[in-house]
Amino acid sequence: MSENIHVIVDSISDVQDTDLMNNPRIHVLRLVARHGNEEWFDGDRSTAYLFDLVKKTGKLPATSQPPIGHIIELYTELVKQGIKLVVINCDSVLSGTYQTCCVAAKQVMAEVPGADIRVVDSKAAGCSICGMAKEALKAVDEGKTLDEVEAYVLDMVKRTKTYFTLDTLEYLAKGGRIGAVGALLGSIFGIRPIIHVLEDGNLEPYDKVRTRKKALKRLLEIANEQGELEEIFIPNALVPEDAEYFRAEMAARHPGVPIWITQIGTPLAAHLGPGAIGLFVRQKAK
């Protein structure tokens, strides 16, 4: 008999933009965005609304992780029903949600007999996390144990390659996440960076080009250098035409490989800015 295992993701997974939202075994921890005196949970305002606020006021937004009280409440509600949990968080460099979920898991497992909660740092963001969550539930349906499901998710983390480009570095710099990316670009204008998320979750300047068109072409080249693919993910900040271009090109090159396209929510958009687009891939297991 299969173990009763559910999956929790945070809202940076873009799960709100997928059919996983209708799955009763998927639960979402929503991050918080704020601009001036206005504050909302991810999903309560659109990304377009956020960018419009910035345009009108000239002030960039801020974000915070889900309140730890909300996390503890969700964990407790589920584990008291005998449900075991796999929690897949966004990259711990981009958000403190992973660390907070670990703290909450430790507390709940100490308080509720038999509680078993596994927290995984995806080293990624956007819909690639949804891909991991969906595959995790498939493994549960195949009768895999919690240990096996956790190991499977960790293996998918290693096989997921994350590359993206930005139209502006202003948002990333404001959020304090620019790191080595800023060192690469300095004060040069007109540069379109190609940014890679390393295995430790840090952001690395992978390449730089002069135009948006060249940036999109370079992302395609990089994605197609990753070998045989299992899934393809295209999170974007209000650039559906570019996302469709990626979808068509990748579908032609990798027929039959599932492709996810999602609009990023306000907390991730607050760090990446308008025009951001990723081309993430998960390599086939060897």
N, C-alpha and C positions, 0 to 999 in steps of 0.2 A: 504494500500500500504506500502511495506517495506521501511524503511529509507535507504538512500544511505550511507552505512557504509563500510569502508575499514579497513584493519589491517596492521599495520607497526610492523616489528620485526627487531632486530639488528642481525648481522651476527653470533653472538655467538649461535644463535638458530640452526646453521647448516642447515638453510633452503636451501642453495645452493645444498645440497645433497639429496633433496626431490623433489617430483613433485609439491610442492607448488610454486616453482619458476616460473611455467607456469601459475599461477593464477593471472589475472590482478587486483584482489582486494587485493593482498599481495604485500607489498613494503618492501624493505630491506635497512637498514642503515648499511653500512660496516665499521667495525672497521679498525684500521691501525696497522700494524706490522712493526717493523724496526729492522735491524741488521747492526751494523756499519753504513756505509754511505748509505745503501740500505733501502728503505722504500716502502711499497706497501699496497694497500687496500686488506682486507680479500677476498680471492677468486682468487687473481691474482698470487699467488704462492701456491704451495702445502705444506701440512704439512711435507711430506718427504723432500722437499727442505729445509724447515726451520731447521729440525733436522740435516740435512747434513751440513748446515752452522755452526751449533753449534759444531758438531763433528770436522770439519776442523779447526775452529778458537779457540775453547775453550771458546767462549764468548756467553753468553745467550742473547736472544732477549728481546726487550721491546715492549710495545703496547700502543696505545692511543685510546680513544673513537672517534666516528665519529665527524668530524668538525661541530661545531654548525651552521655554515653557510649552510652546506649541509642539516642539519635537518630542519632549517627554510625554506630553498628553497623548500624542498619536502612538508612540511606541507602547505606552502602557495599555491603551485601549486594545491594541492588536495582540500583544503577548498574553494578556489575560484571557483571550479567546483560544490560546494554545497555538497561535500563529508564530512561526519563526520568520525572521526578517533578514533580507539582504538590502542594504542601503547603498545606492550608487550615487555618489556626489560629484559635482563639477570639480574641476582642477583646483586643488587646495592652494595654489598660488593666486588664482583669480578671486577666490572667496574663502572665508574662514568657516564655511558651512561644514566642511568635512571634520575639522577639529571639534566643532560644537556637537556634531552628531556622534562623534566618538565619546565625548564626555557624557552626553545624554544616555548613550547605550550602556556605558559602565554603571551609571546610576540606576537605570531601570533594571538591569540584570542583577544588581545587588538587592533590589527591593522586591522583585517579583520572582518567586521560585520557578525554575525551569525556563526562564526567559533566555532566548538565544538570538542575538542581534549581531550581524556581521556588517561592518562599514567599510566601503571600498572607495578609494580616491580614483576616479576615472582618468585623471590626467588629461581631461578633455572638457568640452562644453558643447552645448547645442544638441542636435538630434542624434549624434553618435551615441550619447548616453541612452536614448530611447532604444537604439538598436541593441545595446547591451541588455537593457531591461527585458525586451521582447524575447531575446535568446535565452535569458535566464529562466523565464517562465516556461519556455519550450523544454528546457532541461528538467524543470520540476515535473512537467507533464510526462516526461520520459522515465520518471521514477528516480531521478538523481537525488542524493541526500544534500543537506545544507552544506556540508563540507565540499561536496563535489560541485555544487552550484557556485559557491564562493570561488573555488579554484578556477572554474570556467570563466567567471567574470574577470578575474585577475589576468587570465590568459588573453581575453579579448582586449583588455586595457593595453597589454604589450603589443598587440597586433594592430591597434588603432593609430593611424598617423594623421596628425592634425596640422593643417597649413591654412593660413588665411591672409587676406590683404585688407588694408584700410584706406579710406579716402582722406583721413585726417588723423594725426597723432594727438590732437588736443585732448580728446576724451581719455585716452590711455594714460597720458601724462598726468592729468588731473587726479586720476584714481590711484596714482603711485605705482602702477603696474608696468611702467615703460621700460625700466631696467636697461638691459643691453640693447634693446631696440633703439632707445634714444642715443646711446653711445655710437651706434652705427650711423645714424642719420644726422646727428648734431642739429645744426640750424639750416640744413639744406632744404630748400623749398622745391616742390614739384616731384618729390620722390614718392614712389608707391612701394612700400615695403612688403615683402613676403615674409610672414612670421610663422615660426614653427614652435610647437609645444614639445619640449624635450621630455625624455623618459622620467625625469624628476619633477615635471610639471612646470618648470620655468619656461619663459618665453625667450626664443632665440631669433635674432635676425638672420634669416636663411638666405635672402637675396634682396636686391632692390632694382627697380626699373623706373623708367621716366614717365610712363603713361598708364592709364587705367587699362587700356586694351592690351598692352604688353603684360601687365600684372595678371590679367585673366588667362592669357595664353601661357604664362609661366606656371601658374597654378595647375593648369591642365597637364603640362609637361611633367611636373613633379608627381602628380597623382598617377600618371601613367608609367612612372618609373618604379612603382611600388610592387610590381609583380602581379600575381593572380589575386583578384579581389573577391571578398565575400559580401561586402555591402559598401554603399557610397552615400555620403551625407553632405547636404548643401544648406547650411544655415545662413541666413542673410538678413541684412537690415534694410528692408524696403527697396530691394533691387531685383524684382521678379524677372526682369528681362535677362539679367546676367545669370540668375539661377537657372532659368530655362535653357540658356546657352550651354551652361555646364551640363545640365541633364541630357540634352540632345547629344553633345559630344561624347559624354561618358557612356551613354546607352549604346551608341554606335561602336565604341571601342570595347565595351564590356557587355555584350548582349546577355540578357537574362539576370544580370546582377541587380538586386533591389536598390532603388535610389530613393532617399528621403529628402524632401525639401521643406524647410520650415522658416517662418519669420521669427527672428530672435525677440525675446521679451524685453521689457524695459530695463531690468537690472544689467543684463549683458550689454544691451545697447548703450547704457550709460557709461560703459567702459570703452566701447569700440567705436561708437559714433555712426552717423549715417553713411551708407555705402559699403559698410563692412560686409564681406562675404567669405565663407570658408568652403574649402573642398577637402573634406575629411574622408579617409578610406580605412576600411578594416581588411587587412590581408587575410587570405585563406590560411588556415592552420596547416602546418607542414606535417 
